[in-house]
Amino acid sequence: MRPFGVWRVRRALRVWTPLAAVGLLGTCRHEASGSNIPVGGECGSLQAAWIWCDDFESDRLGRYFEYDSAGFARVRGAGLNGSTGMRARWTGGQVSAGSLHLAFGATPQAGIRPVDAGTAKYREVYWRLYLKNQAGWTGGGGDKLSRVQILANSAWAQTMIAPVWSGDQPSNREYLLLDPVSGTDSLGNLLTRGYGDVAHLRFLGAARSGTAIFSTANAGVWRCIEAHVRLNDPGQANGVFELWIDDVLEAQRSGLNWLGSYNDYGINTLFVENYWNAGAATAEERYIDNLVVSAQRVGCL
């Protein structure tokens, strides 16, 4: 485990020994989501712009270059409309309930295995997932949820980071935040020396969603969460970071200088995480389903 800063750049797991994909576990009752899932699952109808799709109906866990299964597993009935999905389960005080680390495009290390041809330098990506907190959920957002980033070398130095996670203050802990971060200077010279090198990160200013999806009153329903990053053009501050919840634009940052003129790699990793900095308030669980990474807007089912 390596440190990843304080509230805006929090602690994050660095490396796990890759694990074999686990099988389906148990059953779990859920209310119908109302979503229109294609027969055979969403990933049976791949779109040309999609870089990755995982509806968890088939076991694709081995395609992620790292999978931490500590409390995070495929479960029949845990997904949309009673389909198969991922369940993250915490005990009271538990910090990490597992994660998925996905690579795509050109990467700096053989162990960061891309799910595509591994040659693209992506300068714009969208990622969408469905999230449901159990009925009675309490304690805020549980901090980590997802982020895309550029890993620039074998030390995992981060050129830029685009986290979508909850706040940790009373005023924002029930909301999602966009918290854009740069690991270069304004010209594009890489400053970070490794993963979570907080001393060399530039914080570009957070934006909060409008819906308190982590409040107890809003628990027990599926939310469609989609984020979008467009890197800035060289020498310009025209980068974008956006968030939609249930197809409504709820947070946005524009005019961003993500990485100056840096161009060694494009956006090349997505982390989906269940990491509660101070530990879960009580024993509880949440569910994740229908993850898509795309070069174009995905939208909700």
PLY file of the C-alpha trace (Angstrom):
ply
format ascii 1.0
element vertex 301
property float x
property float y
property float z
element edge 300
property int vertex1
property int vertex2
end_header
0.00 0.00 0.00
1.29 3.46 -0.88
-0.07 6.77 0.40
-2.26 8.81 -1.91
-2.63 12.03 0.04
-5.38 13.54 2.13
-8.98 14.31 1.22
-8.59 15.13 -2.44
-5.94 12.53 -3.12
-6.57 9.80 -0.64
-4.91 6.53 0.20
-5.04 3.90 -2.51
-3.87 0.34 -2.92
-0.83 0.18 -5.21
-0.23 -3.43 -6.22
-1.74 -6.79 -5.54
-0.49 -10.11 -6.76
-2.82 -10.94 -9.67
-5.40 -13.47 -8.57
-7.22 -16.07 -10.57
-10.75 -15.04 -11.45
-13.11 -16.20 -8.76
-16.35 -18.00 -9.48
-19.85 -16.87 -8.69
-20.74 -16.68 -5.02
-24.11 -17.03 -3.38
-27.29 -15.20 -4.21
-28.60 -11.79 -3.30
-32.09 -10.31 -3.52
-32.57 -6.95 -5.23
-35.45 -4.84 -6.37
-35.95 -4.55 -10.12
-34.02 -1.58 -11.48
-36.35 -0.68 -14.33
-33.41 -0.75 -16.75
-33.81 -2.24 -20.21
-31.05 -4.87 -20.31
-30.64 -6.62 -23.68
-31.20 -10.37 -23.73
-27.86 -12.03 -22.96
-26.52 -8.92 -21.24
-25.36 -5.54 -22.48
-21.97 -6.81 -23.63
-23.63 -9.08 -26.17
-24.30 -5.96 -28.27
-20.90 -4.24 -28.38
-20.71 -0.76 -29.88
-17.90 0.32 -32.22
-16.69 3.09 -29.88
-16.47 0.83 -26.82
-13.03 0.02 -25.50
-14.30 -2.35 -22.79
-17.59 -3.78 -21.60
-18.23 -5.95 -18.54
-21.79 -6.74 -17.51
-20.41 -9.55 -15.30
-22.71 -12.11 -16.89
-19.56 -13.85 -18.12
-16.46 -14.11 -15.99
-14.06 -11.50 -17.39
-12.19 -10.87 -14.14
-9.03 -12.39 -15.59
-8.91 -9.59 -18.18
-8.25 -6.95 -15.54
-4.53 -6.58 -14.92
-5.22 -6.54 -11.18
-8.20 -7.79 -9.23
-8.38 -7.51 -5.46
-11.15 -9.84 -4.32
-11.11 -8.86 -0.62
-14.86 -8.47 -0.21
-15.46 -7.90 -3.95
-16.99 -10.74 -5.96
-19.34 -11.68 -8.80
-22.66 -12.66 -7.29
-25.78 -14.03 -8.96
-28.68 -11.67 -8.35
-26.51 -8.73 -7.29
-26.80 -6.89 -10.60
-29.39 -4.89 -12.49
-32.80 -6.58 -12.62
-31.46 -9.54 -10.67
-28.61 -10.21 -13.11
-25.07 -11.07 -12.07
-23.09 -8.14 -10.71
-20.24 -7.28 -8.37
-20.88 -7.08 -4.63
-18.55 -5.09 -2.37
-19.00 -6.09 1.26
-17.44 -4.36 4.26
-17.38 -5.36 7.89
-17.51 -2.51 10.42
-14.19 -0.63 10.33
-12.93 -2.41 7.20
-11.03 -0.11 4.82
-10.70 -1.95 1.51
-13.44 -4.12 0.04
-11.63 -4.87 -3.21
-11.02 -3.34 -6.62
-10.70 -3.84 -10.37
-7.79 -2.35 -12.32
-8.29 -2.16 -16.09
-5.67 -1.16 -18.68
-6.19 -0.06 -22.27
-4.07 1.62 -24.91
-0.30 1.94 -24.69
1.08 1.19 -21.22
4.63 1.50 -19.82
4.97 -1.98 -18.34
4.18 -5.52 -19.47
2.32 -6.22 -16.24
-0.16 -3.44 -17.01
-1.93 -5.65 -19.55
-4.28 -3.77 -21.89
-7.61 -5.24 -22.95
-7.24 -3.82 -26.46
-4.34 -3.83 -28.94
-2.28 -1.75 -26.53
-1.15 0.85 -29.06
-3.62 3.75 -28.78
-2.95 6.99 -26.93
-6.44 7.85 -25.73
-6.97 11.57 -25.20
-10.68 11.29 -24.52
-12.61 8.56 -22.72
-16.01 8.01 -21.15
-16.69 5.41 -18.48
-20.06 4.35 -17.15
-21.07 2.00 -14.37
-24.18 1.27 -12.36
-23.99 1.62 -8.58
-26.43 0.61 -5.87
-25.95 1.09 -2.13
-27.83 -1.33 0.07
-31.05 -0.15 1.71
-30.15 1.56 4.97
-26.68 2.53 3.72
-24.99 4.97 6.10
-21.71 6.78 6.67
-21.32 8.71 3.42
-19.88 7.62 0.10
-17.11 5.33 1.21
-14.53 7.58 -0.48
-13.13 5.72 -3.51
-15.26 4.70 -6.48
-13.46 5.16 -9.81
-10.71 7.04 -11.58
-8.98 7.09 -14.95
-5.38 8.14 -15.16
-2.16 7.98 -17.15
0.51 5.70 -15.71
3.75 6.96 -17.24
6.46 4.48 -16.22
7.19 1.29 -14.33
7.06 3.19 -11.02
3.45 4.10 -11.86
4.16 7.83 -11.91
0.86 9.52 -12.72
0.72 12.10 -15.49
-2.90 12.96 -14.67
-5.67 11.57 -12.50
-9.43 11.97 -12.91
-11.11 10.67 -9.73
-14.86 10.26 -9.29
-15.27 9.70 -5.59
-17.12 11.01 -2.57
-16.10 13.82 -0.28
-15.04 13.20 3.29
-16.46 16.33 4.92
-19.97 16.60 6.42
-20.95 18.97 3.60
-19.96 16.65 0.74
-19.59 13.07 1.92
-22.98 12.04 0.53
-22.13 13.40 -2.94
-19.81 12.46 -5.78
-16.89 14.77 -6.53
-14.83 15.34 -9.63
-11.29 16.10 -8.44
-8.92 16.62 -11.41
-5.20 16.32 -10.71
-2.08 16.85 -12.83
1.29 15.18 -12.38
3.12 17.53 -14.75
4.06 21.17 -14.68
2.06 23.53 -16.89
4.40 22.84 -19.81
4.02 19.07 -19.63
7.20 17.99 -17.87
6.45 14.95 -15.72
7.00 15.82 -12.07
5.71 12.75 -10.25
8.26 10.05 -9.48
5.92 7.25 -8.50
2.34 6.40 -7.60
0.65 8.79 -5.19
3.48 11.31 -5.26
1.37 14.00 -3.64
4.21 16.48 -3.29
4.45 16.74 -7.08
0.75 16.85 -7.96
-1.20 19.92 -9.10
-4.81 20.04 -7.91
-7.02 21.67 -10.50
-10.17 22.25 -8.43
-13.02 19.93 -7.44
-16.68 20.03 -8.49
-19.54 18.41 -6.56
-22.58 16.59 -7.92
-26.06 17.83 -7.18
-27.63 14.56 -6.00
-26.78 13.08 -2.60
-26.65 9.51 -3.89
-24.94 8.27 -0.72
-27.58 9.51 1.70
-29.59 6.87 3.54
-32.78 8.27 1.99
-31.42 7.69 -1.54
-30.05 4.19 -0.88
-31.49 0.98 -2.29
-31.83 2.17 -5.92
-29.57 1.80 -8.94
-27.74 4.87 -10.23
-26.24 5.19 -13.68
-22.92 7.05 -13.26
-20.95 8.22 -16.29
-17.82 10.37 -16.41
-15.93 11.95 -19.29
-12.36 13.21 -19.61
-10.91 15.08 -22.55
-7.25 15.98 -22.23
-6.10 19.46 -23.16
-4.51 20.15 -26.51
-0.76 20.88 -26.31
-0.13 24.34 -25.00
-3.79 25.02 -24.22
-6.01 24.90 -21.15
-9.07 23.35 -22.79
-9.39 20.02 -21.01
-12.75 18.79 -19.71
-14.02 16.60 -16.85
-17.76 15.85 -16.62
-20.15 13.71 -14.59
-23.65 12.49 -15.36
-25.93 10.74 -12.88
-28.93 9.02 -14.46
-28.17 10.87 -17.73
-28.28 14.31 -16.06
-25.10 16.40 -16.15
-24.39 17.08 -12.46
-20.79 18.30 -12.28
-18.30 19.74 -14.73
-14.83 21.26 -14.90
-13.57 22.89 -18.08
-10.59 24.99 -19.11
-8.23 22.42 -17.58
-4.52 22.12 -18.29
-4.26 18.41 -17.47
-0.73 17.78 -18.76
0.72 20.64 -20.81
2.27 19.23 -23.99
2.96 15.75 -22.53
2.28 13.02 -25.11
4.25 9.90 -24.14
1.08 8.01 -23.16
-2.63 8.62 -23.29
-5.25 7.72 -20.70
-4.43 4.07 -20.06
-6.01 2.81 -16.83
-9.35 2.74 -15.02
-9.50 1.81 -11.36
-12.84 0.79 -9.82
-12.32 0.77 -6.07
-14.11 0.15 -2.80
-11.79 1.89 -0.38
-13.11 3.61 2.74
-10.32 5.76 4.15
-11.40 5.66 7.79
-13.11 2.28 7.56
-16.79 1.47 6.99
-19.18 2.93 9.53
-20.86 -0.46 9.95
-21.20 -3.79 8.13
-22.74 -2.92 4.77
-22.44 -3.54 1.05
-22.86 -1.97 -2.37
-23.22 -3.35 -5.87
-21.62 -2.47 -9.21
-22.74 -3.58 -12.66
-22.54 -2.84 -16.39
-19.14 -1.19 -16.69
-18.34 0.34 -20.09
-15.28 2.31 -21.23
-15.76 4.13 -24.51
-14.37 6.73 -26.89
-17.87 8.22 -27.14
-20.77 8.92 -24.78
-22.28 5.70 -23.44
-25.55 6.76 -21.79
-27.85 4.73 -19.55
-29.76 1.56 -20.36
0 1
1 2
2 3
3 4
4 5
5 6
6 7
7 8
8 9
9 10
10 11
11 12
12 13
13 14
14 15
15 16
16 17
17 18
18 19
19 20
20 21
21 22
22 23
23 24
24 25
25 26
26 27
27 28
28 29
29 30
30 31
31 32
32 33
33 34
34 35
35 36
36 37
37 38
38 39
39 40
40 41
41 42
42 43
43 44
44 45
45 46
46 47
47 48
48 49
49 50
50 51
51 52
52 53
53 54
54 55
55 56
56 57
57 58
58 59
59 60
60 61
61 62
62 63
63 64
64 65
65 66
66 67
67 68
68 69
69 70
70 71
71 72
72 73
73 74
74 75
75 76
76 77
77 78
78 79
79 80
80 81
81 82
82 83
83 84
84 85
85 86
86 87
87 88
88 89
89 90
90 91
91 92
92 93
93 94
94 95
95 96
96 97
97 98
98 99
99 100
100 101
101 102
102 103
103 104
104 105
105 106
106 107
107 108
108 109
109 110
110 111
111 112
112 113
113 114
114 115
115 116
116 117
117 118
118 119
119 120
120 121
121 122
122 123
123 124
124 125
125 126
126 127
127 128
128 129
129 130
130 131
131 132
132 133
133 134
134 135
135 136
136 137
137 138
138 139
139 140
140 141
141 142
142 143
143 144
144 145
145 146
146 147
147 148
148 149
149 150
150 151
151 152
152 153
153 154
154 155
155 156
156 157
157 158
158 159
159 160
160 161
161 162
162 163
163 164
164 165
165 166
166 167
167 168
168 169
169 170
170 171
171 172
172 173
173 174
174 175
175 176
176 177
177 178
178 179
179 180
180 181
181 182
182 183
183 184
184 185
185 186
186 187
187 188
188 189
189 190
190 191
191 192
192 193
193 194
194 195
195 196
196 197
197 198
198 199
199 200
200 201
201 202
202 203
203 204
204 205
205 206
206 207
207 208
208 209
209 210
210 211
211 212
212 213
213 214
214 215
215 216
216 217
217 218
218 219
219 220
220 221
221 222
222 223
223 224
224 225
225 226
226 227
227 228
228 229
229 230
230 231
231 232
232 233
233 234
234 235
235 236
236 237
237 238
238 239
239 240
240 241
241 242
242 243
243 244
244 245
245 246
246 247
247 248
248 249
249 250
250 251
251 252
252 253
253 254
254 255
255 256
256 257
257 258
258 259
259 260
260 261
261 262
262 263
263 264
264 265
265 266
266 267
267 268
268 269
269 270
270 271
271 272
272 273
273 274
274 275
275 276
276 277
277 278
278 279
279 280
280 281
281 282
282 283
283 284
284 285
285 286
286 287
287 288
288 289
289 290
290 291
291 292
292 293
293 294
294 295
295 296
296 297
297 298
298 299
299 300
